[in-house]
Amino acid sequence: MFKDNWIQVLAELERRSEPCVLVTVVEHKGSTPRDSGTKMLVTEQGCYATIGGGHLEYKALKLARDMLMQGEQQMKVERFNLGASLGQCCGGMATIMLEPVVRARHHLVLFGAGHVAKALVHILATLPFRITWIDERESEFPVEQPSGVTKLVSEDPVAEIDSQPAGSFYLVMTHNHQLDLELCARILKRGDARYFGVIGSRTKRKRFDYKLKERGFDEAALARMICPIGLPEVTGKHPAEIAVSVAGELIAAYQQPVKAATGTPADERKAVADEPASVRP
């Protein structure tokens, strides 16, 4: 019995940000396992619904998984004669379309719900990110979150780091410098961040470097921490300007899949801070 429940499965895959390919029989002639319009979903490990089984489905699965492994985003159309050469005896012809419909998303852990974070979340929600947004103060979060954003009110934000997926992106921009320092130490201790940035000035960077060295972190570890954050060419101080600048840096980071982000000398980067100028370090 065919279970054509691909719509519900697609919604769940979208929620989990799990890449998949939608396979559709777009044309059939003669005798074929299934008719035009039949669909199935293919992930790296699974297959949901069916286009009729047999060697045709085997070929479709292989093509779809090759697309997933290579990260292809363009759809493909393939035509098959269902004869002896394909190991089937239907004798008809089927044309299938393979369409990537869920892009892989990068996991970003954002600490702090200040003005820059609020501006940044709305930009990142339009990019291939799923975001865990963490703050101690529930009142600081907007009433509604953009799609792909999970709000987490935590009395102990530092402890939340241990449960994050390997290779996550981290942004530290809380209202509390001591909390920022503790978050930095825990993220560096994990040592598996794809990107790790801290909002702040050059003075804050120097202070954090000194304190983290006291805790045993060497220069190589500190080089993985980016502070100040954002594109150095963007010098504006408005939250939206800083948010766009940081988003640009994050885009550059995820477009380099095999190259871990590293710190840049503080004197070559612009200073930004998510706090009034009178209390900047």
Secondary structure, DSSP 8 states (H G I E B T S, - for coil): -----HHHHHHHHHHHT--EEEEEEEEEESS-SS-TT-EEEE-SS-EEE-S--HHHHHHHHHHHHHHHHHT--S-EEEEEE-SGGGT-----EEEEEEEEEE---EEEEEE--SHHHHHHHHHHTTTTEEEEEEES-GGGS-SS--TTEEEEE-S-GGGGGGGS-TT-EEEE--S-HHHHHHHHHHHHHH---SEEEE-B-HHHHHHHHHHHHHTT--HHHHTTSB-S-S-TT----SHHHHHHHHHHHHHHHHT-TTS------GGGS--B-SS-GGG--
